[in-house]
Amino acid sequence: MKPTLAKFAAAALLLVPLAVSVRRSNGDITSPSRRAQLVNLARVINTAQMIYRRQQGRYASWSELRESTGLRDAQQRVARPGVAALPSFDAIGQSSLGMSLDLVANGSDGYQFRVTDENDKACRQSAFSDEKGLIFEGSVIGCKAH
């Protein structure tokens, strides 16, 4: 019996979910919960910066923000049911969970930051924001995973 085009197509459709699950298990695609964690972390940083500015009259560098009570307050305010606890970051913006934070503050003028999922080797899913408080998501140009 000769294989038909329909049989090949059916076999291909069965293999696609397998390929996607293998790729996800290798950590190449940021999971929805991981993406939610990136966005939630961006919310915390924005909230902490607003608290810090209200208390100190300027925006904080990462080392200042990390040591402030505003960061702890922001984590409590932004906590969401069903979203994993936020990772802690060291003094240079690295977490043990494979996320990195780059933050630049310019005194009372503003700040910008990026939080990146470093475990997402294919796309490097990230969340970006600044003093306006709008959060953007992005990934490497040409990434087909999102």
HULIN-V797893 format. One record per residue. N is the residue number from 1. SS is DSSP state (~ for helix, > for strand, _ for the rest). PHI is phi in degrees with one decimal (NA if undefined). Layout:
n->N ss->SS phi->PHI
n->N ss->SS phi->PHI
This chain:
n->1 ss->_ phi->NA
n->2 ss->_ phi->-84.7
n->3 ss->_ phi->-67.9
n->4 ss->_ phi->-103.9
n->5 ss->~ phi->-59.4
n->6 ss->~ phi->-63.2
n->7 ss->~ phi->-67.0
n->8 ss->~ phi->-63.3
n->9 ss->~ phi->-63.8
n->10 ss->~ phi->-63.6
n->11 ss->~ phi->-64.4
n->12 ss->~ phi->-63.6
n->13 ss->~ phi->-64.0
n->14 ss->~ phi->-73.1
n->15 ss->~ phi->-83.1
n->16 ss->~ phi->-58.8
n->17 ss->~ phi->-60.4
n->18 ss->~ phi->-63.9
n->19 ss->~ phi->-62.6
n->20 ss->~ phi->-65.4
n->21 ss->~ phi->-68.3
n->22 ss->~ phi->-65.0
n->23 ss->~ phi->-63.6
n->24 ss->~ phi->-64.9
n->25 ss->~ phi->-69.1
n->26 ss->_ phi->-81.4
n->27 ss->_ phi->81.7
n->28 ss->_ phi->-83.3
n->29 ss->_ phi->-120.5
n->30 ss->_ phi->-71.7
n->31 ss->_ phi->-71.2
n->32 ss->~ phi->-56.3
n->33 ss->~ phi->-70.2
n->34 ss->~ phi->-69.3
n->35 ss->~ phi->-63.3
n->36 ss->~ phi->-62.7
n->37 ss->~ phi->-66.6
n->38 ss->~ phi->-61.0
n->39 ss->~ phi->-65.6
n->40 ss->~ phi->-63.7
n->41 ss->~ phi->-63.6
n->42 ss->~ phi->-61.9
n->43 ss->~ phi->-61.8
n->44 ss->~ phi->-62.3
n->45 ss->~ phi->-64.4
n->46 ss->~ phi->-59.4
n->47 ss->~ phi->-64.7
n->48 ss->~ phi->-63.2
n->49 ss->~ phi->-65.0
n->50 ss->~ phi->-65.3
n->51 ss->~ phi->-63.5
n->52 ss->~ phi->-61.7
n->53 ss->~ phi->-64.4
n->54 ss->~ phi->-63.3
n->55 ss->~ phi->-81.1
n->56 ss->~ phi->-109.8
n->57 ss->_ phi->81.0
n->58 ss->_ phi->-158.1
n->59 ss->_ phi->-83.6
n->60 ss->_ phi->-100.9
n->61 ss->_ phi->-72.4
n->62 ss->~ phi->-61.2
n->63 ss->~ phi->-62.9
n->64 ss->~ phi->-68.8
n->65 ss->~ phi->-65.6
n->66 ss->~ phi->-60.3
n->67 ss->~ phi->-90.9
n->68 ss->_ phi->-82.8
n->69 ss->~ phi->-72.2
n->70 ss->~ phi->-61.7
n->71 ss->~ phi->-66.7
n->72 ss->~ phi->-65.5
n->73 ss->~ phi->-61.5
n->74 ss->~ phi->-63.9
n->75 ss->~ phi->-61.0
n->76 ss->~ phi->-70.3
n->77 ss->~ phi->-67.7
n->78 ss->~ phi->-93.9
n->79 ss->_ phi->-50.8
n->80 ss->_ phi->-122.5
n->81 ss->_ phi->-61.7
n->82 ss->_ phi->84.1
n->83 ss->_ phi->-102.5
n->84 ss->_ phi->-55.8
n->85 ss->_ phi->-58.0
n->86 ss->_ phi->-72.2
n->87 ss->_ phi->-71.6
n->88 ss->_ phi->-93.2
n->89 ss->> phi->-115.0
n->90 ss->_ phi->-79.0
n->91 ss->_ phi->-64.2
n->92 ss->_ phi->-104.6
n->93 ss->_ phi->85.8
n->94 ss->> phi->-112.5
n->95 ss->> phi->-111.0
n->96 ss->_ phi->-71.4
n->97 ss->_ phi->-93.7
n->98 ss->_ phi->85.3
n->99 ss->> phi->-109.5
n->100 ss->> phi->-125.3
n->101 ss->> phi->-127.6
n->102 ss->> phi->-120.3
n->103 ss->> phi->-131.1
n->104 ss->> phi->-124.6
n->105 ss->> phi->-115.6
n->106 ss->> phi->-121.6
n->107 ss->_ phi->54.4
n->108 ss->_ phi->-86.8
n->109 ss->_ phi->-78.3
n->110 ss->> phi->165.3
n->111 ss->> phi->-153.7
n->112 ss->> phi->-142.8
n->113 ss->> phi->-151.3
n->114 ss->> phi->-137.2
n->115 ss->> phi->-113.9
n->116 ss->> phi->-124.6
n->117 ss->> phi->-84.2
n->118 ss->_ phi->-73.4
n->119 ss->_ phi->-76.6
n->120 ss->_ phi->-84.7
n->121 ss->_ phi->-65.3
n->122 ss->_ phi->-76.8
n->123 ss->_ phi->-116.7
n->124 ss->_ phi->53.0
n->125 ss->_ phi->-50.5
n->126 ss->> phi->-139.0
n->127 ss->> phi->-122.2
n->128 ss->> phi->-126.0
n->129 ss->> phi->-163.2
n->130 ss->> phi->-152.8
n->131 ss->_ phi->-63.2
n->132 ss->_ phi->-74.7
n->133 ss->_ phi->86.3
n->134 ss->_ phi->-78.1
n->135 ss->_ phi->-109.5
n->136 ss->> phi->-116.8
n->137 ss->> phi->-110.0
n->138 ss->> phi->-157.9
n->139 ss->_ phi->-152.0
n->140 ss->_ phi->-58.0
n->141 ss->_ phi->-58.2
n->142 ss->_ phi->87.7
n->143 ss->_ phi->-69.5
n->144 ss->_ phi->-99.0
n->145 ss->_ phi->-77.2
n->146 ss->_ phi->-116.1
